[in-house]
Amino acid sequence: MICIGVGWLLYQQMLVKTPEFIRGGFYHLENHLLRIFTDLYEPDLGRKLNAQLKYFKNKGKHWRIENNAYHDVELYEEDQDLMQEQLLFPYGGDGKLARINFRIGEMDHVMILRCNSGVISGWDIRPNPGDQFNNAEIEIIETRILQHPEDLNPGSQPGKNSGKLIKYPFLEVLLQSPSLREVRSPKSLSRLHNRLRSSGTKLPESFLLFLKYADGMTFENGRIYGSRTLMKLMSEEEEFWPLAEFSGELIGVRPGDRSGAVYTMNKDLKKLRKLRGDFTEQLLARLDTFDIRS
């Protein structure tokens, strides 16, 4: 009977705790290490990192997953109040930003900080400091930058010389436009897909394919929206979600429409009209908008 009780206690200690969203700041130990982390970079970049962390403390949310081996923190933006675009990095993929090796008493620990979709996405500390999270007495052993947050993953940034674009001719056509002003690097689409499922809305497959290569494009006379802008619009608009805008015309979808149908709306008249053909076909029909002649 005693053996069973001891075994059960050991089993309970090995279980990973169920994550729950938390709002507010971080532990004293984490704040100390985060200051060291931001100081690793040049001043302008350090200020941007601090601004991101301030957002997560004041507006964002996080959860913690832990066992004896590690303590992991995942940061999340607030869907109704996303981080401002100017605070994002162009880095579009997952990456490890920095490593901090430190010591509490006689125990060595390591903190790894991560980035995803242009923002700090969290960190993990191994082994788990446990009840030492409010300990002010730590010794820094080594700090190292693993990935500069403003660097892009090779091949993830669309550009006019990118060989990957050959796989998507539609994007290659758009990149030929002399009115093209900006191409934004692709972001993670997991949050967008979750929002679409919860709203019962289907986006055109061709638009979702576009987002895998670029998180939006800006032209002299308009733009194609990216996932972040679209998610913000989802929170603000109830009847129409624009995917692109050119010369006063909006092209988009209706919330709750599971067909993936495309609609057009004049910005001034605010009248919806269903279009024939998918998103790609509608943009190709307006090539003169991009200063391209078919």
Secondary structure as the mmCIF struct_conf table of DSSP 4:
data_model
#
loop_
_struct_conf.conf_type_id
_struct_conf.id
_struct_conf.beg_label_comp_id
_struct_conf.beg_label_asym_id
_struct_conf.beg_label_seq_id
_struct_conf.end_label_comp_id
_struct_conf.end_label_asym_id
_struct_conf.end_label_seq_id
HELX_RH_AL_P HELX_RH_AL_P1 ILE A 2 MET A 14
BEND BEND1 LEU A 15 LEU A 15
HELX_LH_PP_P HELX_LH_PP_P1 VAL A 16 PRO A 19
STRN STRN1 ILE A 22 ILE A 22
BEND BEND2 GLY A 24 GLY A 24
HELX_RH_AL_P HELX_RH_AL_P2 HIS A 28 THR A 38
TURN_TY1_P TURN_TY1_P1 ASP A 39 LEU A 40
BEND BEND3 TYR A 41 TYR A 41
HELX_RH_AL_P HELX_RH_AL_P3 PRO A 43 ASN A 58
TURN_TY1_P TURN_TY1_P2 LYS A 59 LYS A 59
STRN STRN2 LYS A 61 GLU A 66
BEND BEND4 ASN A 68 ALA A 69
STRN STRN3 HIS A 71 TYR A 76
STRN STRN4 GLU A 78 GLU A 78
TURN_TY1_P TURN_TY1_P3 ASP A 79 GLN A 80
STRN STRN5 ASP A 81 ASP A 81
HELX_LH_PP_P HELX_LH_PP_P2 LEU A 82 GLN A 84
HELX_RH_3T_P HELX_RH_3T_P1 GLU A 85 LEU A 87
BEND BEND5 PRO A 90 PRO A 90
BEND BEND6 GLY A 93 GLY A 93
STRN STRN6 GLY A 95 ILE A 104
TURN_TY1_P TURN_TY1_P4 GLY A 105 GLU A 106
STRN STRN7 MET A 107 ASN A 116
TURN_TY1_P TURN_TY1_P5 SER A 117 GLY A 118
STRN STRN8 VAL A 119 ARG A 126
BEND BEND7 PRO A 127 PRO A 127
HELX_RH_3T_P HELX_RH_3T_P2 GLY A 130 GLN A 132
TURN_TY1_P TURN_TY1_P6 PHE A 133 ASN A 134
STRN STRN9 GLU A 139 ILE A 145
BEND BEND8 GLN A 147 GLN A 147
TURN_TY1_P TURN_TY1_P7 PRO A 149 GLU A 150
HELX_LH_PP_P HELX_LH_PP_P3 ASP A 151 ASN A 153
TURN_TY1_P TURN_TY1_P8 PRO A 154 SER A 156
BEND BEND9 GLN A 157 GLN A 157
TURN_TY1_P TURN_TY1_P9 LYS A 160 ASN A 161
HELX_RH_3T_P HELX_RH_3T_P3 GLY A 163 LYS A 167
HELX_RH_AL_P HELX_RH_AL_P4 PRO A 169 LEU A 175
TURN_TY1_P TURN_TY1_P10 GLN A 176 GLN A 176
TURN_TY1_P TURN_TY1_P11 PRO A 178 SER A 179
STRN STRN10 LEU A 180 VAL A 183
HELX_LH_PP_P HELX_LH_PP_P4 ARG A 184 PRO A 186
HELX_RH_AL_P HELX_RH_AL_P5 SER A 190 SER A 199
TURN_TY1_P TURN_TY1_P12 GLY A 200 GLY A 200
HELX_RH_AL_P HELX_RH_AL_P6 GLU A 205 TYR A 213
BEND BEND10 ASP A 215 ASP A 215
STRN STRN11 MET A 217 PHE A 219
TURN_TY1_P TURN_TY1_P13 GLU A 220 ASN A 221
STRN STRN12 GLY A 222 ILE A 224
HELX_RH_AL_P HELX_RH_AL_P7 SER A 227 GLU A 236
BEND BEND11 GLU A 238 GLU A 239
STRN STRN13 TRP A 241 PHE A 246
TURN_TY1_P TURN_TY1_P14 SER A 247 GLY A 248
STRN STRN14 GLU A 249 VAL A 253
TURN_TY1_P TURN_TY1_P15 PRO A 255 GLY A 256
BEND BEND12 SER A 259 SER A 259
STRN STRN15 TYR A 263 ASN A 266
TURN_TY1_P TURN_TY1_P16 LYS A 267 LEU A 269
STRN STRN16 LEU A 272 LYS A 274
BEND BEND13 ARG A 276 GLY A 277
HELX_RH_AL_P HELX_RH_AL_P8 PHE A 279 LEU A 284
TURN_TY1_P TURN_TY1_P17 ALA A 285 ARG A 286
HELX_RH_3T_P HELX_RH_3T_P4 LEU A 287 PHE A 290
TURN_TY1_P TURN_TY1_P18 ASP A 291 ASP A 291
#
